Amino acid sequence: MTTEIDAVKNCRGVGCPMNLVYAKVELARLEPGQVLEIILDDGAPVNNVPKSAEKEGHTVLEQKKLEDGTWSVLIRKG
């Protein structure tokens, strides 16, 4: 089963905390239950953004490392 993605935000090269701000803005545009795919750099971004999203009541569906070393994170809006 594949997850339908409603929005994509590319945050490659975006440092903390701006990638978190971009994630919040994109999630605010979605309806509850919709899914955001956010592309994050390795390290602090992929460690911090999913944790922050979960603290705000969203669900992290998947974290997958991509070939270029960045991460695809799927977040369902709570």
C-alpha positions as CSV (number, residue, x, y, z in Angstrom):
1,M,0.0,0.0,0.0
2,T,1.4,3.4,-0.9
3,T,0.6,6.6,1.0
4,E,-0.9,9.4,-1.0
5,I,1.2,12.5,-0.6
6,D,-0.7,15.8,-0.6
7,A,2.2,18.3,-0.4
8,V,6.0,18.2,-0.8
9,K,8.5,20.6,0.7
10,N,12.2,20.4,-0.2
11,C,14.3,21.6,2.7
12,R,17.7,20.5,1.3
13,G,20.3,22.9,2.5
14,V,18.0,24.6,4.9
15,G,19.4,24.8,8.5
16,C,17.6,24.6,11.8
17,P,15.3,26.2,12.8
18,M,14.1,27.4,9.4
19,N,13.3,23.8,8.2
20,L,11.1,23.4,11.2
21,V,9.3,26.7,10.3
22,Y,8.8,25.6,6.8
23,A,7.4,22.3,8.0
24,K,4.9,24.1,10.3
25,V,3.8,26.4,7.5
26,E,3.3,23.5,5.0
27,L,1.4,21.5,7.7
28,A,-0.8,24.5,8.4
29,R,-2.0,24.5,4.8
30,L,-3.1,20.9,4.9
31,E,-6.4,19.5,6.2
32,P,-6.2,17.0,9.1
33,G,-5.3,13.5,7.8
34,Q,-3.4,14.9,4.8
35,V,0.3,13.9,4.3
36,L,3.3,16.2,3.9
37,E,6.5,14.8,2.4
38,I,9.4,16.9,3.6
39,I,13.0,16.5,2.3
40,L,15.5,17.1,5.0
41,D,19.3,17.0,5.4
42,D,21.0,14.3,7.5
43,G,21.9,15.2,11.1
44,A,20.0,17.8,13.1
45,P,17.2,18.4,10.6
46,V,16.1,14.8,10.3
47,N,16.5,14.4,14.1
48,N,14.6,17.5,15.1
49,V,11.7,18.1,12.6
50,P,10.0,14.7,13.0
51,K,10.2,14.9,16.8
52,S,8.7,18.4,16.8
53,A,5.9,17.4,14.5
54,E,5.0,14.5,16.8
55,K,5.0,16.9,19.8
56,E,2.5,19.0,17.9
57,G,0.1,16.1,17.4
58,H,1.1,14.9,13.9
59,T,2.1,11.4,13.0
60,V,5.4,10.5,11.3
61,L,4.5,7.8,8.9
62,E,8.0,7.1,7.4
63,Q,11.6,8.2,7.4
64,K,13.6,7.0,4.4
65,K,17.2,7.9,3.5
66,L,17.5,8.9,-0.1
67,E,20.4,8.2,-2.5
68,D,21.8,11.7,-2.1
69,G,22.1,11.3,1.7
70,T,19.0,13.4,2.5
71,W,15.9,12.1,4.1
72,S,12.2,11.8,2.9
73,V,9.9,12.2,5.9
74,L,6.2,11.6,5.6
75,I,4.1,13.4,8.2
76,R,0.3,13.0,8.5
77,K,-1.4,16.1,9.9
78,G,-3.1,15.5,13.2
